[in-house]
């Protein structure tokens, strides 16, 4: 199973936010940001903090990608 955070990066661009801005607002570490950049799984706590900071729902920042159907 895999996840894509492309929606998160687009949302940041739309809001003229940098990754460092998101890190400052949410307390996310650079290690976690690297995981997001590589589309690796992160905890629900991290996703909840991002949703709270961006005032959005989880579906607005992450997609499930079925690798079997690529």
C-alpha positions as CSV (number, residue, x, y, z in Angstrom):
1,X,0.0,0.0,0.0
2,X,1.1,3.5,-0.7
3,X,0.1,7.0,0.0
4,X,0.6,10.2,-2.1
5,X,0.9,13.6,-0.5
6,X,0.7,15.5,-3.8
7,X,-2.5,17.2,-2.6
8,X,-0.6,18.5,0.4
9,X,2.1,20.0,-1.7
10,X,-0.4,21.6,-4.1
11,X,-2.3,23.0,-1.1
12,X,0.9,24.6,0.3
13,X,1.6,26.1,-3.1
14,X,-2.0,27.5,-3.4
15,X,-1.6,29.1,0.1
16,X,1.9,30.4,-0.7
17,X,3.3,28.4,2.2
18,X,6.7,26.8,2.3
19,X,7.5,23.4,3.9
20,X,9.4,25.2,6.6
21,X,6.2,27.3,7.4
22,X,4.2,24.1,7.8
23,X,6.9,22.7,10.0
24,X,6.9,25.8,12.2
25,X,3.1,25.7,12.5
26,X,2.7,22.0,13.3
27,X,6.0,21.1,15.1
28,X,6.7,18.5,12.4
29,X,10.4,17.5,12.3
30,X,12.5,17.5,9.2
31,X,12.6,13.7,9.4
32,X,8.8,13.5,9.2
33,X,8.8,16.1,6.4
34,X,11.3,13.9,4.5
35,X,8.9,10.9,4.9
36,X,6.1,13.0,3.5
37,X,8.3,14.0,0.6
38,X,9.0,10.3,-0.2
39,X,5.3,9.4,0.1
40,X,6.0,7.2,3.1
41,X,3.4,6.6,5.9
42,X,3.3,9.0,8.8
43,X,1.2,8.8,12.0
44,X,-2.4,9.9,12.2
45,X,-1.2,12.4,14.8
46,X,1.0,14.1,12.2
47,X,-1.8,14.2,9.6
48,X,-4.2,15.6,12.2
49,X,-1.8,18.4,13.1
50,X,-1.4,19.3,9.4
51,X,-5.2,19.3,8.9
52,X,-5.6,21.5,12.0
53,X,-3.0,24.0,10.8
54,X,-4.4,24.1,7.2
55,X,-8.0,23.9,8.3
56,X,-8.8,21.0,6.0
57,X,-9.8,17.3,6.0
58,X,-7.4,14.4,5.6
59,X,-8.7,13.7,2.1
60,X,-7.5,17.2,1.1
61,X,-3.9,16.3,1.8
62,X,-3.4,12.5,1.2
63,X,-4.5,9.9,-1.3
64,X,-4.3,6.2,-1.1
65,X,-2.6,4.7,-4.2
66,X,-3.3,1.1,-5.0
67,X,0.0,-0.1,-6.4
68,X,-1.5,-3.3,-7.8
69,X,-3.5,-1.3,-10.3
70,X,-0.7,0.8,-11.7
